[in-house]
Amino acid sequence: MSIFLTPEEVAELTGIRRGCKGKSREQRQATALKSMGVPHYINAAKRPIVARAAIEGSAAALAKSNAPAVEAWEPVMH
């Protein structure tokens, strides 16, 4: 398994599989990734590159952010 998402996985993540209105698929994917807050790079071929760890890390962070807040324990003074 590569440390980067495949072009097919980037298409699945963004929901964008082709260009439209004068923009290439890669341009539209980069715009979608930016709006989703997914860290990515644009390589020399103008293709968005997403590190697999960025997605896995985002999922872990999301799970933590949805967890109920735990209040600090304080002793009861009598």
A tleap script that builds the chain and sets N, CA, C and O, in Angstrom:
source leaprc.protein.ff14SB
mol = sequence {
  NMET SER ILE PHE LEU THR PRO GLU GLU VAL
  ALA GLU LEU THR GLY ILE ARG ARG GLY CYS
  LYS GLY LYS SER ARG GLU GLN ARG GLN ALA
  THR ALA LEU LYS SER MET GLY VAL PRO HIE
  TYR ILE ASN ALA ALA LYS ARG PRO ILE VAL
  ALA ARG ALA ALA ILE GLU GLY SER ALA ALA
  ALA LEU ALA LYS SER ASN ALA PRO ALA VAL
  GLU ALA TRP GLU PRO VAL MET CHIE
}
set mol.1.N position { 0.848 -1.174 0.000 }
set mol.1.CA position { 0.000 0.000 0.000 }
set mol.1.C position { 0.895 1.239 0.000 }
set mol.1.O position { 1.848 1.333 0.773 }
set mol.2.N position { 0.576 2.166 -0.865 }
set mol.2.CA position { 1.335 3.400 -1.004 }
set mol.2.C position { 1.036 4.346 0.156 }
set mol.2.O position { -0.017 4.261 0.789 }
set mol.3.N position { 1.972 5.241 0.420 }
set mol.3.CA position { 1.724 6.246 1.456 }
set mol.3.C position { 0.827 7.359 0.938 }
set mol.3.O position { 0.376 8.207 1.708 }
set mol.4.N position { 0.566 7.359 -0.381 }
set mol.4.CA position { -0.308 8.358 -0.981 }
set mol.4.C position { -1.568 7.703 -1.523 }
set mol.4.O position { -1.537 6.546 -1.942 }
set mol.5.N position { -2.684 8.442 -1.518 }
set mol.5.CA position { -3.912 7.942 -2.126 }
set mol.5.C position { -3.714 7.816 -3.630 }
set mol.5.O position { -3.008 8.619 -4.240 }
set mol.6.N position { -4.336 6.808 -4.221 }
set mol.6.CA position { -4.294 6.643 -5.666 }
set mol.6.C position { -5.219 7.676 -6.306 }
set mol.6.O position { -6.071 8.246 -5.624 }
set mol.7.N position { -5.060 7.925 -7.619 }
set mol.7.CA position { -5.993 8.849 -8.284 }
set mol.7.C position { -7.454 8.408 -8.126 }
set mol.7.O position { -8.347 9.248 -8.015 }
set mol.8.N position { -7.692 7.110 -8.115 }
set mol.8.CA position { -9.058 6.606 -7.931 }
set mol.8.C position { -9.572 6.921 -6.525 }
set mol.8.O position { -10.744 7.256 -6.351 }
set mol.9.N position { -8.696 6.813 -5.526 }
set mol.9.CA position { -9.105 7.120 -4.154 }
set mol.9.C position { -9.361 8.619 -3.974 }
set mol.9.O position { -10.272 9.010 -3.243 }
set mol.10.N position { -8.569 9.447 -4.631 }
set mol.10.CA position { -8.810 10.902 -4.570 }
set mol.10.C position { -10.152 11.224 -5.222 }
set mol.10.O position { -10.900 12.071 -4.733 }
set mol.11.N position { -10.452 10.539 -6.332 }
set mol.11.CA position { -11.745 10.737 -6.993 }
set mol.11.C position { -12.890 10.312 -6.082 }
set mol.11.O position { -13.919 10.985 -6.021 }
set mol.12.N position { -12.718 9.203 -5.376 }
set mol.12.CA position { -13.751 8.725 -4.448 }
set mol.12.C position { -13.922 9.708 -3.284 }
set mol.12.O position { -15.045 10.017 -2.883 }
set mol.13.N position { -12.823 10.184 -2.758 }
set mol.13.CA position { -12.862 11.117 -1.630 }
set mol.13.C position { -13.557 12.416 -2.006 }
set mol.13.O position { -14.384 12.923 -1.248 }
set mol.14.N position { -13.226 12.954 -3.167 }
set mol.14.CA position { -13.783 14.252 -3.575 }
set mol.14.C position { -15.119 14.142 -4.285 }
set mol.14.O position { -15.895 15.097 -4.313 }
set mol.15.N position { -15.390 12.961 -4.865 }
set mol.15.CA position { -16.604 12.801 -5.648 }
set mol.15.C position { -16.461 13.378 -7.048 }
set mol.15.O position { -17.452 13.525 -7.763 }
set mol.16.N position { -15.245 13.702 -7.442 }
set mol.16.CA position { -14.993 14.329 -8.748 }
set mol.16.C position { -14.175 13.376 -9.609 }
set mol.16.O position { -13.055 13.001 -9.260 }
set mol.17.N position { -14.762 12.991 -10.747 }
set mol.17.CA position { -14.100 12.044 -11.639 }
set mol.17.C position { -13.780 12.623 -13.009 }
set mol.17.O position { -13.113 11.972 -13.813 }
set mol.18.N position { -14.248 13.844 -13.288 }
set mol.18.CA position { -13.936 14.464 -14.585 }
set mol.18.C position { -13.999 15.984 -14.486 }
set mol.18.O position { -14.544 16.553 -13.541 }
set mol.19.N position { -13.421 16.610 -15.496 }
set mol.19.CA position { -13.418 18.061 -15.554 }
set mol.19.C position { -14.784 18.597 -15.958 }
set mol.19.O position { -15.653 17.857 -16.418 }
set mol.20.N position { -14.949 19.902 -15.774 }
set mol.20.CA position { -16.225 20.532 -16.086 }
set mol.20.C position { -16.024 22.041 -16.179 }
set mol.20.O position { -15.242 22.617 -15.423 }
set mol.21.N position { -16.728 22.670 -17.100 }
set mol.21.CA position { -16.726 24.137 -17.238 }
set mol.21.C position { -15.315 24.706 -17.374 }
set mol.21.O position { -14.972 25.702 -16.736 }
set mol.22.N position { -14.502 24.062 -18.213 }
set mol.22.CA position { -13.162 24.564 -18.486 }
set mol.22.C position { -12.114 24.243 -17.441 }
set mol.22.O position { -10.962 24.657 -17.579 }
set mol.23.N position { -12.486 23.512 -16.394 }
set mol.23.CA position { -11.529 23.129 -15.364 }
set mol.23.C position { -11.254 21.633 -15.484 }
set mol.23.O position { -12.151 20.836 -15.757 }
set mol.24.N position { -9.999 21.280 -15.273 }
set mol.24.CA position { -9.629 19.863 -15.334 }
set mol.24.C position { -10.124 19.139 -14.085 }
set mol.24.O position { -10.472 19.760 -13.081 }
set mol.25.N position { -10.147 17.821 -14.175 }
set mol.25.CA position { -10.528 17.002 -13.019 }
set mol.25.C position { -9.626 17.337 -11.840 }
set mol.25.O position { -10.101 17.480 -10.713 }
set mol.26.N position { -8.319 17.462 -12.097 }
set mol.26.CA position { -7.359 17.722 -11.033 }
set mol.26.C position { -7.578 19.087 -10.384 }
set mol.26.O position { -7.441 19.223 -9.168 }
set mol.27.N position { -7.916 20.091 -11.181 }
set mol.27.CA position { -8.206 21.415 -10.620 }
set mol.27.C position { -9.434 21.355 -9.719 }
set mol.27.O position { -9.446 21.920 -8.626 }
set mol.28.N position { -10.454 20.671 -10.188 }
set mol.28.CA position { -11.685 20.554 -9.391 }
set mol.28.C position { -11.441 19.753 -8.117 }
set mol.28.O position { -11.978 20.089 -7.061 }
set mol.29.N position { -10.626 18.685 -8.209 }
set mol.29.CA position { -10.317 17.893 -7.024 }
set mol.29.C position { -9.546 18.724 -6.004 }
set mol.29.O position { -9.831 18.663 -4.808 }
set mol.30.N position { -8.564 19.505 -6.476 }
set mol.30.CA position { -7.784 20.346 -5.565 }
set mol.30.C position { -8.682 21.358 -4.852 }
set mol.30.O position { -8.512 21.606 -3.658 }
set mol.31.N position { -9.627 21.935 -5.573 }
set mol.31.CA position { -10.570 22.879 -4.965 }
set mol.31.C position { -11.423 22.176 -3.909 }
set mol.31.O position { -11.651 22.717 -2.827 }
set mol.32.N position { -11.889 20.975 -4.227 }
set mol.32.CA position { -12.704 20.214 -3.278 }
set mol.32.C position { -11.898 19.836 -2.038 }
set mol.32.O position { -12.396 19.948 -0.918 }
set mol.33.N position { -10.670 19.395 -2.230 }
set mol.33.CA position { -9.821 19.026 -1.091 }
set mol.33.C position { -9.586 20.228 -0.194 }
set mol.33.O position { -9.621 20.111 1.031 }
set mol.34.N position { -9.346 21.386 -0.801 }
set mol.34.CA position { -9.129 22.608 -0.017 }
set mol.34.C position { -10.377 22.953 0.793 }
set mol.34.O position { -10.277 23.287 1.974 }
set mol.35.N position { -11.545 22.876 0.169 }
set mol.35.CA position { -12.783 23.216 0.889 }
set mol.35.C position { -13.105 22.208 1.978 }
set mol.35.O position { -13.765 22.542 2.962 }
set mol.36.N position { -12.638 20.964 1.804 }
set mol.36.CA position { -12.846 19.921 2.812 }
set mol.36.C position { -11.808 19.992 3.930 }
set mol.36.O position { -11.936 19.308 4.945 }
set mol.37.N position { -10.787 20.815 3.742 }
set mol.37.CA position { -9.741 20.926 4.756 }
set mol.37.C position { -8.766 19.761 4.740 }
set mol.37.O position { -8.109 19.490 5.746 }
set mol.38.N position { -8.665 19.075 3.621 }
set mol.38.CA position { -7.766 17.926 3.503 }
set mol.38.C position { -6.407 18.423 3.024 }
set mol.38.O position { -6.311 18.991 1.935 }
set mol.39.N position { -5.357 18.222 3.813 }
set mol.39.CA position { -4.031 18.646 3.371 }
set mol.39.C position { -3.615 17.872 2.121 }
set mol.39.O position { -3.789 16.656 2.044 }
set mol.40.N position { -3.071 18.585 1.157 }
set mol.40.CA position { -2.640 17.952 -0.090 }
set mol.40.C position { -1.566 18.799 -0.749 }
set mol.40.O position { -1.346 19.956 -0.389 }
set mol.41.N position { -0.912 18.198 -1.714 }
set mol.41.CA position { 0.123 18.864 -2.500 }
set mol.41.C position { -0.253 18.750 -3.963 }
set mol.41.O position { -0.962 17.823 -4.355 }
set mol.42.N position { 0.209 19.672 -4.759 }
set mol.42.CA position { 0.038 19.594 -6.206 }
set mol.42.C position { 1.403 19.206 -6.773 }
set mol.42.O position { 2.378 19.933 -6.581 }
set mol.43.N position { 1.484 18.076 -7.465 }
set mol.43.CA position { 2.771 17.633 -7.995 }
set mol.43.C position { 3.080 18.314 -9.319 }
set mol.43.O position { 2.304 19.147 -9.789 }
set mol.44.N position { 4.212 17.963 -9.922 }
set mol.44.CA position { 4.646 18.598 -11.168 }
set mol.44.C position { 3.686 18.326 -12.321 }
set mol.44.O position { 3.638 19.099 -13.277 }
set mol.45.N position { 2.931 17.253 -12.246 }
set mol.45.CA position { 1.941 16.926 -13.276 }
set mol.45.C position { 0.601 17.611 -13.001 }
set mol.45.O position { -0.394 17.323 -13.665 }
set mol.46.N position { 0.579 18.525 -12.014 }
set mol.46.CA position { -0.625 19.290 -11.640 }
set mol.46.C position { -1.722 18.404 -11.045 }
set mol.46.O position { -2.907 18.723 -11.145 }
set mol.47.N position { -1.319 17.289 -10.426 }
set mol.47.CA position { -2.273 16.365 -9.825 }
set mol.47.C position { -2.239 16.510 -8.314 }
set mol.47.O position { -1.152 16.573 -7.739 }
set mol.48.N position { -3.405 16.566 -7.638 }
set mol.48.CA position { -3.402 16.665 -6.174 }
set mol.48.C position { -2.926 15.346 -5.552 }
set mol.48.O position { -3.396 14.267 -5.913 }
set mol.49.N position { -1.995 15.459 -4.623 }
set mol.49.CA position { -1.434 14.309 -3.934 }
set mol.49.C position { -1.835 14.409 -2.467 }
set mol.49.O position { -1.586 15.420 -1.810 }
set mol.50.N position { -2.460 13.341 -1.962 }
set mol.50.CA position { -2.936 13.314 -0.579 }
set mol.50.C position { -2.218 12.188 0.147 }
set mol.50.O position { -2.252 11.039 -0.294 }
set mol.51.N position { -1.572 12.509 1.250 }
set mol.51.CA position { -0.927 11.486 2.070 }
set mol.51.C position { -2.010 10.679 2.781 }
set mol.51.O position { -2.954 11.238 3.338 }
set mol.52.N position { -1.859 9.376 2.752 }
set mol.52.CA position { -2.822 8.492 3.410 }
set mol.52.C position { -2.952 8.849 4.890 }
set mol.52.O position { -4.046 8.781 5.451 }
set mol.53.N position { -1.846 9.228 5.522 }
set mol.53.CA position { -1.860 9.592 6.942 }
set mol.53.C position { -2.745 10.806 7.209 }
set mol.53.O position { -3.316 10.928 8.293 }
set mol.54.N position { -2.865 11.701 6.238 }
set mol.54.CA position { -3.723 12.877 6.427 }
set mol.54.C position { -5.176 12.462 6.581 }
set mol.54.O position { -5.918 13.064 7.357 }
set mol.55.N position { -5.582 11.440 5.848 }
set mol.55.CA position { -6.957 10.958 5.935 }
set mol.55.C position { -7.154 10.139 7.192 }
set mol.55.O position { -8.147 10.308 7.900 }
set mol.56.N position { -6.219 9.256 7.472 }
set mol.56.CA position { -6.328 8.432 8.669 }
set mol.56.C position { -6.272 9.294 9.921 }
set mol.56.O position { -7.001 9.051 10.883 }
set mol.57.N position { -5.402 10.307 9.906 }
set mol.57.CA position { -5.300 11.226 11.042 }
set mol.57.C position { -6.569 12.028 11.214 }
set mol.57.O position { -7.001 12.263 12.342 }
set mol.58.N position { -7.181 12.459 10.112 }
set mol.58.CA position { -8.420 13.226 10.177 }
set mol.58.C position { -9.541 12.383 10.760 }
set mol.58.O position { -10.357 12.885 11.532 }
set mol.59.N position { -9.588 11.111 10.401 }
set mol.59.CA position { -10.626 10.229 10.938 }
set mol.59.C position { -10.457 10.055 12.440 }
set mol.59.O position { -11.440 10.047 13.180 }
set mol.60.N position { -9.203 9.915 12.896 }
set mol.60.CA position { -8.946 9.769 14.327 }
set mol.60.C position { -9.307 11.052 15.069 }
set mol.60.O position { -9.885 11.003 16.154 }
set mol.61.N position { -8.966 12.197 14.484 }
set mol.61.CA position { -9.292 13.469 15.117 }
set mol.61.C position { -10.803 13.671 15.179 }
set mol.61.O position { -11.327 14.175 16.171 }
set mol.62.N position { -11.497 13.276 14.120 }
set mol.62.CA position { -12.950 13.413 14.094 }
set mol.62.C position { -13.584 12.543 15.171 }
set mol.62.O position { -14.509 12.979 15.857 }
set mol.63.N position { -13.099 11.329 15.323 }
set mol.63.CA position { -13.642 10.433 16.340 }
set mol.63.C position { -13.455 11.027 17.732 }
set mol.63.O position { -14.346 10.934 18.576 }
set mol.64.N position { -12.297 11.637 17.969 }
set mol.64.CA position { -12.036 12.255 19.268 }
set mol.64.C position { -12.925 13.476 19.474 }
set mol.64.O position { -13.415 13.699 20.580 }
set mol.65.N position { -13.140 14.271 18.425 }
set mol.65.CA position { -13.944 15.481 18.572 }
set mol.65.C position { -15.408 15.163 18.816 }
set mol.65.O position { -16.127 15.983 19.388 }
set mol.66.N position { -15.867 13.985 18.395 }
set mol.66.CA position { -17.252 13.587 18.607 }
set mol.66.C position { -17.456 12.860 19.928 }
set mol.66.O position { -18.588 12.563 20.311 }
set mol.67.N position { -16.362 12.577 20.624 }
set mol.67.CA position { -16.469 11.893 21.910 }
set mol.67.C position { -17.033 12.863 22.949 }
set mol.67.O position { -16.747 14.059 22.897 }
set mol.68.N position { -17.829 12.357 23.889 }
set mol.68.CA position { -18.362 13.251 24.917 }
set mol.68.C position { -17.229 13.806 25.782 }
set mol.68.O position { -16.242 13.122 26.051 }
set mol.69.N position { -17.390 15.037 26.204 }
set mol.69.CA position { -16.371 15.659 27.049 }
set mol.69.C position { -16.366 14.994 28.415 }
set mol.69.O position { -17.417 14.699 28.984 }
set mol.70.N position { -15.183 14.766 28.924 }
set mol.70.CA position { -15.034 14.160 30.251 }
set mol.70.C position { -14.613 15.255 31.197 }
set mol.70.O position { -13.603 15.926 30.988 }
set mol.71.N position { -15.401 15.428 32.244 }
set mol.71.CA position { -15.078 16.461 33.220 }
set mol.71.C position { -13.991 15.953 34.158 }
set mol.71.O position { -13.908 14.760 34.448 }
set mol.72.N position { -13.171 16.867 34.619 }
set mol.72.CA position { -12.098 16.511 35.554 }
set mol.72.C position { -12.715 16.079 36.876 }
set mol.72.O position { -13.718 16.642 37.316 }
set mol.73.N position { -12.120 15.092 37.498 }
set mol.73.CA position { -12.596 14.613 38.788 }
set mol.73.C position { -12.122 15.525 39.871 }
set mol.73.O position { -10.961 15.936 39.878 }
set mol.74.N position { -13.002 15.854 40.793 }
set mol.74.CA position { -12.631 16.676 41.949 }
set mol.74.C position { -13.161 15.987 43.194 }
set mol.74.O position { -14.289 15.493 43.195 }
set mol.75.N position { -12.368 15.946 44.248 }
set mol.75.CA position { -12.832 15.305 45.477 }
set mol.75.C position { -13.946 16.133 46.140 }
set mol.75.O position { -13.977 17.358 46.025 }
set mol.76.N position { -14.830 15.456 46.814 }
set mol.76.CA position { -15.912 16.135 47.527 }
set mol.76.C position { -15.441 16.438 48.932 }
set mol.76.O position { -14.995 15.548 49.656 }
set mol.77.N position { -15.544 17.703 49.315 }
set mol.77.CA position { -15.122 18.112 50.663 }
set mol.77.C position { -16.322 18.056 51.603 }
set mol.77.O position { -17.375 18.636 51.335 }
set mol.78.N position { -16.132 17.343 52.712 }
set mol.78.CA position { -17.198 17.253 53.727 }
set mol.78.C position { -16.858 18.021 54.948 }
set mol.78.O position { -17.643 18.051 55.896 }
savepdb mol mol.pdb
quit
